[in-house]
Amino acid sequence: MSKLRVERALDWSSVLSSANRLTCLLQACKIPLSLEFKEDLKHLLQELHGEQGGYGWPSENLIATATVAEIQARLGWHELPKGMAFAKVCVDEQTGFQLVPDSSANSLEAIHAGLVIFKLGQQILPKAVALASLRFIGSCQSANGGFGRTVGAIPTLSDTRLALESLKHLSALPI
């Protein structure tokens, strides 16, 4: 096991989210990344790469994989096929996407993550998956118009943003 995973558990999803925000901000401000930073980031991502092609720790999941795909795309790294293979095993024709393969729970965040990966990979989304994703997103909408993370959940601005971005991704994907 690498030095990154010793002694105490880290919230790797927060680390990935922070790295994603940082690379986004640096790109927006046109601040070049140092070679050392790029190498450190690449090493971190390699450490979180799992056997099924996804990313995350302690187990691979669709959300971490989508975050890594966004970082890779932003930095011009052409390693998306690894994450795409994982996204394809997380496809579920009943609910759209699952967080991990063969799971039963679903959330807007998992749907969004799967759609991001398919969009970045310029892949054709199976029609059944697109329709299932659309149905799931619609079922998360509350009477007040907002969206909750799952069916019946309290709507939040964050989840409403995920739902709207997911709908935007669905409309842009070839089906």
N, CA and C of each residue as an Amber inpcrd file, in Angstrom:
protein
   525
   0.8570000  -1.1800000   0.0000000   0.0000000   0.0000000   0.0000000
   0.8960000   1.2350000   0.0000000   0.4710000   2.2590000  -0.6490000
   1.2960000   3.4510000  -0.7940000   1.2800000   4.3010000   0.4660000
   2.1630000   5.2720000   0.4740000   2.2490000   6.2140000   1.5860000
   0.9830000   7.0430000   1.7280000   0.2530000   7.2120000   0.6280000
  -0.9530000   8.0330000   0.6530000  -2.0560000   7.4270000   1.5150000
  -2.0380000   6.1270000   1.7070000  -3.1530000   5.4500000   2.3660000
  -2.8040000   4.9460000   3.7670000  -1.7800000   5.4480000   4.3730000
  -1.3840000   4.9450000   5.6820000  -1.9250000   5.7970000   6.8070000
  -1.8870000   5.2190000   7.9840000  -2.1750000   5.8210000   9.2750000
  -3.6020000   6.2920000   9.4920000  -4.1140000   7.1900000   8.7320000
  -5.4640000   7.6660000   9.0030000  -6.2510000   7.7700000   7.7070000
  -7.5150000   7.5830000   7.8750000  -8.3810000   7.6640000   6.6960000
  -8.5750000   9.1240000   6.3140000  -8.4310000   9.4040000   5.0650000
  -8.7070000  10.7390000   4.5390000 -10.0260000  10.6980000   3.7850000
 -10.6590000  11.8190000   3.7010000 -11.8580000  11.9180000   2.8910000
 -11.3990000  12.2020000   1.4650000 -11.1770000  11.1210000   0.7070000
 -10.6190000  11.2590000  -0.6350000 -11.5620000  11.9790000  -1.5710000
 -12.8600000  11.8910000  -1.3260000 -13.7830000  12.6280000  -2.2000000
 -13.5700000  14.1270000  -2.0380000 -13.2850000  14.5810000  -0.8130000
 -12.9940000  16.0040000  -0.5880000 -11.6820000  16.4070000  -1.2360000
 -10.7030000  15.5290000  -1.1730000  -9.4080000  15.8070000  -1.8110000
  -9.6080000  15.9510000  -3.3170000 -10.3600000  15.0200000  -3.9090000
 -10.6140000  15.1000000  -5.3520000 -11.4220000  16.3370000  -5.7160000
 -12.4370000  16.6560000  -4.9230000 -13.2440000  17.8540000  -5.1910000
 -12.3910000  19.1150000  -5.1150000 -11.5050000  19.1680000  -4.1340000
 -10.6160000  20.3310000  -3.9940000  -9.6600000  20.4230000  -5.1760000
  -9.1220000  19.2910000  -5.5990000  -8.2180000  19.2820000  -6.7580000
  -8.9690000  19.7170000  -8.0120000 -10.2200000  19.2890000  -8.1360000
 -11.0370000  19.6730000  -9.2820000 -11.2840000  21.1840000  -9.2830000
 -11.6680000  21.7220000  -8.1310000 -11.9030000  23.1750000  -8.0360000
 -10.6250000  23.9590000  -8.3010000  -9.5090000  23.4750000  -7.7600000
  -8.2320000  24.1650000  -7.9420000  -7.8320000  24.1950000  -9.4180000
  -7.9180000  23.0510000 -10.0950000  -7.5320000  23.0400000 -11.5160000
  -8.4820000  23.8950000 -12.3490000  -9.7550000  23.9250000 -11.9670000
 -10.7330000  24.7660000 -12.6630000 -10.3910000  26.2460000 -12.4840000
 -10.0990000  26.6210000 -11.2620000  -9.7460000  28.0070000 -10.9590000
  -8.4510000  28.4270000 -11.6600000  -7.4360000  27.5700000 -11.6070000
  -6.1680000  27.8850000 -12.2630000  -6.3490000  28.0360000 -13.7720000
  -7.1840000  27.1780000 -14.3420000  -7.4510000  27.2760000 -15.7790000
  -8.2010000  28.5660000 -16.1020000  -9.2020000  28.8890000 -15.2930000
  -9.9900000  30.1010000 -15.5360000  -9.1340000  31.3580000 -15.4280000
  -8.1700000  31.3310000 -14.5140000  -7.2830000  32.4890000 -14.3150000
  -6.0500000  32.4390000 -15.2130000  -5.9940000  31.3930000 -16.0390000
  -4.8710000  31.2110000 -16.9730000  -3.5280000  31.1600000 -16.2500000
  -3.5270000  30.4880000 -15.1050000  -2.2990000  30.2820000 -14.3310000
  -1.7710000  28.8960000 -14.6880000  -0.5780000  28.8240000 -15.2500000
  -0.0540000  27.5110000 -15.6430000   0.2960000  26.6670000 -14.4110000
   0.0630000  25.3810000 -14.5470000   0.4160000  24.4480000 -13.4770000
   1.8750000  24.0600000 -13.6230000   2.5720000  23.9870000 -12.5200000
   3.9700000  23.5710000 -12.5640000   4.0480000  22.0940000 -12.9160000
   5.1470000  21.6820000 -13.4780000   5.3600000  20.2820000 -13.8210000
   5.2990000  19.4250000 -12.5560000   5.8570000  19.9420000 -11.4740000
   5.8450000  19.2000000 -10.2090000   4.4090000  18.9770000  -9.7200000
   3.5680000  20.0160000  -9.7970000   2.1680000  19.8840000  -9.3820000
   1.4510000  18.8560000 -10.2470000   1.6640000  18.9300000 -11.5590000
   1.0190000  17.9820000 -12.4680000   1.4270000  16.5500000 -12.1460000
   2.7180000  16.3480000 -11.8830000   3.2000000  15.0000000 -11.5630000
   2.6250000  14.5010000 -10.2400000   2.5580000  15.3810000  -9.2440000
   1.9700000  14.9970000  -7.9560000   0.4970000  14.6450000  -8.1140000
  -0.2150000  15.4370000  -8.9060000  -1.6240000  15.1830000  -9.1320000
  -1.8140000  13.8700000  -9.8880000  -0.9900000  13.6460000 -10.8890000
  -1.0740000  12.3980000 -11.6560000  -0.8140000  11.1920000 -10.7480000
   0.1590000  11.3340000  -9.8440000   0.4660000  10.2480000  -8.9030000
  -0.7250000   9.9840000  -7.9800000  -1.3400000  11.0500000  -7.4780000
  -2.5140000  10.9070000  -6.6170000  -3.6260000  10.1610000  -7.3500000
  -3.8950000  10.5570000  -8.5740000  -4.9600000   9.9190000  -9.3370000
  -4.6420000   8.4520000  -9.6070000  -3.3930000   8.1420000  -9.8670000
  -3.0030000   6.7520000 -10.0860000  -3.2260000   5.9220000  -8.8280000
  -2.9900000   6.5190000  -7.6730000  -3.1990000   5.8170000  -6.4020000
  -4.6740000   5.4960000  -6.1740000  -5.5480000   6.3280000  -6.6890000
  -6.9840000   6.1400000  -6.4730000  -7.6460000   5.3330000  -7.5790000
  -6.8520000   4.8880000  -8.5550000  -7.3880000   4.1200000  -9.6720000
  -7.5760000   2.6700000  -9.2420000  -8.7790000   2.1450000  -9.4670000
  -9.0890000   0.7930000  -9.0110000  -9.0420000  -0.2470000 -10.1120000
  -9.2660000  -1.4660000  -9.7120000  -9.1790000  -2.6090000 -10.6210000
 -10.2710000  -2.6300000 -11.6830000 -11.4400000  -2.0400000 -11.3750000
 -12.5450000  -2.0550000 -12.3400000 -12.4900000  -0.8720000 -13.3120000
 -11.4800000  -0.0210000 -13.1740000 -11.3330000   1.1230000 -14.0700000
 -11.7980000   2.4330000 -13.4740000 -12.4630000   2.3720000 -12.3190000
 -12.9430000   3.5860000 -11.6750000 -11.9240000   4.1600000 -10.7070000
 -12.3390000   5.2130000 -10.0390000 -11.4780000   5.8870000  -9.0780000
 -12.2250000   6.0180000  -7.7640000 -11.4660000   6.1270000  -6.6880000
 -12.0410000   6.3160000  -5.3710000 -11.3590000   5.4360000  -4.3420000
 -11.5310000   5.7970000  -3.0810000 -10.9700000   5.0270000  -1.9820000
 -11.9130000   5.1170000  -0.8040000 -12.2750000   4.0690000  -0.1540000
 -11.7230000   2.7180000  -0.2310000 -12.2480000   1.8950000  -1.4070000
 -13.3090000   2.3380000  -2.0540000 -13.7670000   1.6010000  -3.2260000
 -14.0510000   2.5720000  -4.3640000 -13.9580000   2.0500000  -5.5650000
 -14.2380000   2.8540000  -6.7490000 -15.7080000   3.2480000  -6.7430000
 -15.9760000   4.4740000  -7.1820000 -17.3630000   4.9050000  -7.2960000
 -17.4870000   5.8880000  -8.4500000 -18.6910000   6.0420000  -8.9140000
 -18.9550000   6.8490000 -10.1080000 -18.6720000   8.3340000  -9.8840000
 -18.9290000   8.8290000  -8.6880000 -18.7250000  10.2570000  -8.4140000
 -17.2440000  10.6070000  -8.4400000 -16.4160000   9.8190000  -7.7610000
 -14.9680000  10.0670000  -7.7920000 -14.4330000   9.9060000  -9.2130000
 -14.9500000   8.9270000  -9.9360000 -14.5030000   8.6930000 -11.3140000
 -14.8420000   9.8860000 -12.2090000 -16.0170000  10.4680000 -12.0310000
 -16.3910000  11.6510000 -12.8190000 -15.5130000  12.8440000 -12.4550000
 -15.1990000  13.0030000 -11.1850000 -14.3300000  14.1090000 -10.7620000
 -12.9560000  13.9640000 -11.4020000 -12.4210000  12.7490000 -11.3950000
 -11.1220000  12.5050000 -12.0260000 -11.2170000  12.7670000 -13.5280000
 -12.3010000  12.3520000 -14.1540000 -12.4690000  12.5870000 -15.5980000
 -12.4650000  14.0750000 -15.9130000 -13.1050000  14.8770000 -15.0580000
 -13.1110000  16.3280000 -15.2720000 -11.7030000  16.9040000 -15.1330000
 -10.9560000  16.4540000 -14.1420000  -9.5770000  16.9190000 -13.9620000
  -8.7410000  16.5320000 -15.1740000  -8.8510000  15.2680000 -15.5830000
  -8.0730000  14.7890000 -16.7280000  -8.4070000  15.5750000 -17.9960000
  -9.6760000  15.8350000 -18.2210000 -10.0850000  16.5870000 -19.4140000
  -9.5410000  18.0100000 -19.3630000  -9.6210000  18.6170000 -18.1980000
  -9.1560000  19.9950000 -18.0460000  -7.6540000  20.1060000 -18.2980000
  -6.9030000  19.0700000 -17.9050000  -5.4520000  19.1060000 -18.0650000
  -4.9850000  18.4780000 -19.3770000  -5.9430000  18.0390000 -20.1900000
  -5.5780000  17.4780000 -21.4890000  -4.9830000  16.0810000 -21.4100000
  -5.2440000  15.3870000 -20.3130000  -4.7680000  14.0080000 -20.1790000
  -5.7990000  13.0960000 -20.8150000  -5.3400000  12.2010000 -21.6350000
  -6.2520000  11.3550000 -22.4050000  -6.3500000   9.9660000 -21.7760000
  -6.8400000   9.9320000 -20.5520000  -6.9670000   8.6670000 -19.8330000
  -8.4260000   8.3240000 -19.5550000  -9.3420000   9.0120000 -20.2060000
 -10.7660000   8.8120000 -19.9420000 -11.2540000   7.3910000 -20.1920000
 -10.6810000   6.6390000 -21.1410000 -11.2010000   5.2820000 -21.3420000
 -11.2300000   4.4340000 -20.0670000 -10.3070000   4.6730000 -19.1410000
 -10.3230000   3.9300000 -17.8740000 -11.6290000   4.2050000 -17.1320000
 -11.9730000   5.4690000 -16.9750000 -13.1960000   5.8430000 -16.2800000
 -14.4400000   5.4630000 -17.0500000 -14.3620000   5.4900000 -18.3750000
 -15.5110000   5.1300000 -19.2060000 -15.8830000   3.6750000 -18.9990000
 -14.8910000   2.8080000 -18.9000000 -15.1700000   1.3850000 -18.6650000
 -15.9300000   1.2120000 -17.3530000 -15.5460000   1.9600000 -16.3300000
 -16.2310000   1.8660000 -15.0440000 -17.6520000   2.4190000 -15.1550000
 -17.8170000   3.5380000 -15.8430000 -19.1560000   4.1290000 -16.0080000
 -20.0870000   3.1500000 -16.7020000 -19.5700000   2.4140000 -17.6490000
 -20.4120000   1.4690000 -18.3820000 -20.8790000   0.3140000 -17.5010000
 -20.0830000  -0.0860000 -16.4950000 -20.5550000  -1.1460000 -15.6010000
 -21.4810000  -0.5940000 -14.5210000 -21.5630000   0.7350000 -14.4030000
 -22.4880000   1.3650000 -13.4520000 -23.8160000   1.7410000 -14.0980000
 -23.9510000   1.5010000 -15.3930000 -25.1990000   1.7840000 -16.1040000
 -26.2900000   0.8630000 -15.5670000 -27.4650000   1.4400000 -15.3710000
 -28.6090000   0.6660000 -14.9050000 -29.8250000   1.1110000 -15.7200000
 -30.4180000   0.2010000 -16.4510000 -31.5290000   0.5630000 -17.3330000
 -32.8120000   0.8900000 -16.5790000 -32.8520000   0.6320000 -15.2840000
 -34.0320000   0.9650000 -14.4850000 -33.9310000   2.3600000 -13.8700000
 -32.7110000   2.7540000 -13.4590000 -32.5560000   4.0440000 -12.7620000
 -31.5470000   4.9770000 -13.4120000 -30.8790000   4.5530000 -14.4590000
 -29.8870000   5.3970000 -15.1290000 -28.4690000   4.9530000 -14.8160000
 -27.9950000   5.3230000 -13.6510000 -26.6490000   4.9550000 -13.2220000
 -26.6780000   4.6060000 -11.7420000 -25.7950000   3.7280000 -11.3460000
 -25.6090000   3.3880000  -9.9420000 -24.2600000   3.9330000  -9.4840000
 -24.1330000   4.2350000  -8.2150000 -22.8860000   4.7530000  -7.6640000
 -21.7490000   3.7560000  -7.8330000 -22.0500000   2.5090000  -7.6040000
 -21.0910000   1.4180000  -7.7880000 -21.8170000   0.2920000  -8.5230000
 -21.0810000  -0.5620000  -9.2110000 -21.7490000  -1.6410000  -9.9440000
 -22.6010000  -2.5190000  -9.0230000 -23.7420000  -2.9310000  -9.5270000
 -24.6360000  -3.8620000  -8.8490000 -25.1810000  -3.3550000  -7.5160000
 -25.2810000  -2.0490000  -7.3530000 -25.8720000  -1.5270000  -6.1190000
 -27.3490000  -1.2240000  -6.3660000 -28.0680000  -0.9460000  -5.3090000
 -29.4840000  -0.6610000  -5.4830000 -29.8220000   0.7930000  -5.1840000
 -28.9880000   1.4710000  -4.4290000 -29.2560000   2.8720000  -4.0940000
 -28.8910000   3.7620000  -5.2740000 -29.5850000   4.8820000  -5.3860000
 -29.2960000   5.8110000  -6.4670000 -29.4540000   7.2300000  -5.9540000
 -28.8330000   8.1700000  -6.6420000 -28.9250000   9.5760000  -6.2680000
 -28.7100000  10.4400000  -7.4960000 -29.1240000  11.7040000  -7.3910000
 -28.8740000  12.6450000  -8.4760000 -27.3830000  12.7670000  -8.7530000
 -26.5820000  12.6960000  -7.7000000 -25.1360000  12.8320000  -7.8670000
 -24.5690000  11.6920000  -8.7150000 -25.0730000  10.4770000  -8.5350000
 -24.6140000   9.3440000  -9.3400000 -25.0560000   9.5040000 -10.7980000
 -26.2950000   9.9380000 -11.0030000 -26.7910000  10.1760000 -12.3660000
 -25.9270000  11.2410000 -13.0450000 -25.7010000  12.3410000 -12.3560000
 -24.8880000  13.4360000 -12.8870000 -23.4900000  12.9410000 -13.2350000
 -22.8920000  12.1750000 -12.3420000 -21.5300000  11.6700000 -12.5680000
 -21.4710000  10.8010000 -13.8240000 -22.4270000   9.8960000 -13.9680000
 -22.4450000   9.0440000 -15.1570000 -22.5980000   9.8480000 -16.4390000
 -23.4770000  10.8390000 -16.3980000 -23.6830000  11.6760000 -17.5860000
 -22.4450000  12.5000000 -17.9200000 -21.7560000  12.9950000 -16.9020000
 -20.5120000  13.7500000 -17.1290000 -19.4840000  12.8750000 -17.8340000
 -19.3230000  11.6510000 -17.3570000 -18.3330000  10.7540000 -17.9610000
 -18.6960000  10.4480000 -19.4100000 -19.9670000  10.1500000 -19.6740000
 -20.3790000   9.8740000 -21.0560000 -20.1790000  11.1060000 -21.9390000
 -20.4730000  12.2800000 -21.4010000 -20.2990000  13.5090000 -22.1860000
 -18.8190000  13.7530000 -22.4850000 -17.9670000  13.6680000 -21.4690000
 -16.5370000  13.9010000 -21.6770000 -15.9370000  12.8630000 -22.6290000
 -16.4480000  11.6390000 -22.5440000 -15.9610000  10.5720000 -23.4110000
 -16.6030000  10.5710000 -24.7860000 -17.5280000  11.4980000 -25.0090000
 -18.2430000  11.6080000 -26.2790000 -18.8200000  10.2590000 -26.7100000
 -19.4340000   9.5900000 -25.7300000 -20.0220000   8.2760000 -25.9670000
 -21.5160000   8.3850000 -26.2150000 -22.0460000   7.4240000 -26.9260000
 -23.4830000   7.3580000 -27.1500000 -24.1190000   6.7270000 -25.9190000
 -25.0760000   7.4170000 -25.3560000 -25.7840000   6.9250000 -24.1810000
 -26.9350000   6.0360000 -24.6550000 -26.9940000   4.7870000 -24.1570000
 -28.1290000   3.9420000 -24.5560000 -29.4590000   4.6240000 -24.2350000
 -30.4080000   4.5180000 -25.1540000 -31.6910000   5.2030000 -25.0000000
 -32.3910000   4.8140000 -23.6980000 -32.3340000   3.5410000 -23.3380000
 -32.9820000   3.0900000 -22.1000000 -32.3670000   3.7620000 -20.8750000
 -31.0550000   3.9850000 -20.9070000 -30.3650000   4.6360000 -19.7850000
 -30.7300000   6.1190000 -19.7390000 -30.8160000   6.7400000 -20.9040000
 -31.2090000   8.1530000 -20.9560000 -32.6210000   8.3340000 -20.4050000
 -33.5410000   7.4800000 -20.8120000 -34.9220000   7.5760000 -20.3360000
 -35.0240000   7.2820000 -18.8430000 -34.2740000   6.2850000 -18.3800000
 -34.2730000   5.9590000 -16.9480000 -33.7000000   7.1150000 -16.1340000
 -32.6440000   7.7340000 -16.6450000 -32.0490000   8.8880000 -15.9580000
 -33.0530000  10.0330000 -15.8880000 -33.7210000  10.2760000 -16.9870000
 -34.7290000  11.3400000 -17.0440000 -35.8680000  11.0740000 -16.0510000
 -36.3320000   9.8240000 -16.0030000 -37.3940000   9.4620000 -15.0500000
 -36.9240000   9.6580000 -13.6130000 -35.6800000   9.2280000 -13.3300000
 -35.1750000   9.3560000 -11.9590000 -35.0520000  10.8300000 -11.5710000
 -34.5090000  11.6330000 -12.4670000 -34.3810000  13.0670000 -12.1840000
 -35.7640000  13.6610000 -11.9120000 -36.7220000  13.3430000 -12.7540000
 -38.0760000  13.8520000 -12.5670000 -38.6920000  13.4090000 -11.2480000
 -38.3950000  12.2060000 -10.8200000 -38.9610000  11.7040000  -9.5600000
 -38.3420000  12.3730000  -8.3370000 -37.2290000  13.0460000  -8.5210000
 -36.5710000  13.7490000  -7.4140000 -37.0740000  15.1830000  -7.2510000
 -37.9190000  15.6220000  -8.1780000 -38.4380000  16.9880000  -8.1050000
 -39.5890000  17.0600000  -7.1070000 -39.5620000  18.0980000  -6.2830000
 -40.6180000  18.2790000  -5.2860000 -41.7070000  19.2040000  -5.8330000
 -42.7650000  19.3360000  -5.0760000 -43.9010000  20.1740000  -5.4840000
 -43.5060000  21.6420000  -5.6390000 -42.4720000  22.0720000  -4.9020000
 -42.0630000  23.4840000  -4.9870000 -41.1190000  23.7450000  -6.1690000
 -40.7920000  22.6960000  -6.9470000 -39.9600000  22.8690000  -8.1300000
 -38.5060000  22.5030000  -7.9370000 -38.0470000  22.4560000  -6.6830000
 -36.6620000  22.0870000  -6.4090000 -36.4750000  20.5770000  -6.4970000
 -35.2250000  20.1550000  -6.3990000 -34.8990000  18.7320000  -6.4860000
 -34.1690000  18.2980000  -5.2280000 -34.4980000  17.0850000  -4.7740000
 -33.7760000  16.4620000  -3.6700000 -32.8090000  15.4350000  -4.2180000
 -31.9090000  14.9610000  -3.3910000 -30.8650000  14.0470000  -3.8650000
 -31.4160000  12.6920000  -4.2890000 -32.5220000  12.2770000  -3.6910000
 -33.1900000  11.0310000  -4.0590000 -34.7010000  11.2750000  -4.0510000
 -35.4540000  10.2760000  -4.4030000 -36.9110000  10.3820000  -4.4050000
 -37.3900000  10.6820000  -2.9850000 -38.1860000  11.7410000  -2.8320000
 -38.7490000  12.1010000  -1.5330000 -37.8300000  12.9010000  -0.6300000
 -36.6130000  13.1860000  -1.0730000 -35.6680000  13.9430000  -0.2390000
 -36.0120000  15.4320000  -0.2570000 -35.5620000  16.1290000   0.7630000
 -35.7710000  17.5730000   0.8490000 -34.9670000  18.2520000  -0.2610000
 -35.6000000  19.1230000  -1.0430000 -34.8750000  19.7960000  -2.1290000
 -33.8550000  20.7930000  -1.5900000 -32.7130000  20.8480000  -2.2680000
 -31.6700000  21.8130000  -1.9230000 -31.2110000  22.5040000  -3.1990000
 -30.5530000  23.6280000  -3.0470000 -30.0010000  24.3210000  -4.2210000
 -28.9480000  23.4620000  -4.9090000 -28.1340000  22.8020000  -4.1170000
 -27.0780000  21.9590000  -4.6730000 -27.6560000  20.8240000  -5.5160000
 -28.6700000  20.1550000  -4.9900000 -29.2820000  19.0620000  -5.7410000
 -30.0570000  19.5750000  -6.9550000 -30.6610000  20.7400000  -6.8310000
 -31.3600000  21.3340000  -7.9720000 -30.3630000  21.6680000  -9.0750000
 -29.1990000  22.1750000  -8.7040000 -28.1390000  22.4420000  -9.6910000
 -27.7250000  21.1410000 -10.3810000 -27.5310000  20.0730000  -9.6050000
 -27.1570000  18.7810000 -10.1950000 -28.2310000  18.2850000 -11.1720000
 -29.4910000  18.4340000 -10.7850000 -30.5820000  17.9930000 -11.6540000
 -30.5880000  18.7790000 -12.9620000 -30.4510000  20.0910000 -12.8620000
 -30.4770000  20.9260000 -14.0690000 -29.2670000  20.6690000 -14.9560000
 -28.0870000  20.4980000 -14.3440000 -26.8980000  20.1590000 -15.1360000
 -27.0660000  18.7940000 -15.7960000 -27.6660000  17.8550000 -15.0770000
 -27.9000000  16.5140000 -15.6450000 -28.8300000  16.5980000 -16.8390000
 -29.8680000  17.3840000 -16.7330000 -30.7850000  17.5720000 -17.8620000
 -30.0710000  18.2040000 -19.0500000 -29.1990000  19.1480000 -18.7570000
 -28.4050000  19.7850000 -19.8230000 -27.4970000  18.7490000 -20.4970000
 -26.8240000  17.9120000 -19.6890000 -25.9640000  16.8730000 -20.2510000
 -26.7800000  15.8890000 -21.0950000 -27.9550000  15.5180000 -20.5860000
 -28.8190000  14.5880000 -21.3400000 -29.1820000  15.1660000 -22.7070000
 -29.4670000  16.4530000 -22.7380000 -29.8630000  17.0700000 -24.0120000
 -28.6960000  17.1820000 -24.9880000 -27.4640000  17.1490000 -24.4720000
 -26.2860000  17.3020000 -25.3380000 -25.7010000  15.9610000 -25.7900000
 -26.0860000  14.8780000 -25.1260000 -25.5170000  13.5820000 -25.4470000
 -26.2000000  12.9460000 -26.6670000 -25.3870000  12.2890000 -27.5190000
 -26.0270000  11.5320000 -28.6000000 -26.6920000  10.2760000 -28.0110000
 -27.9110000  10.0450000 -28.4180000 -28.6630000   8.8850000 -27.9030000
 -29.0480000   7.9880000 -29.0640000
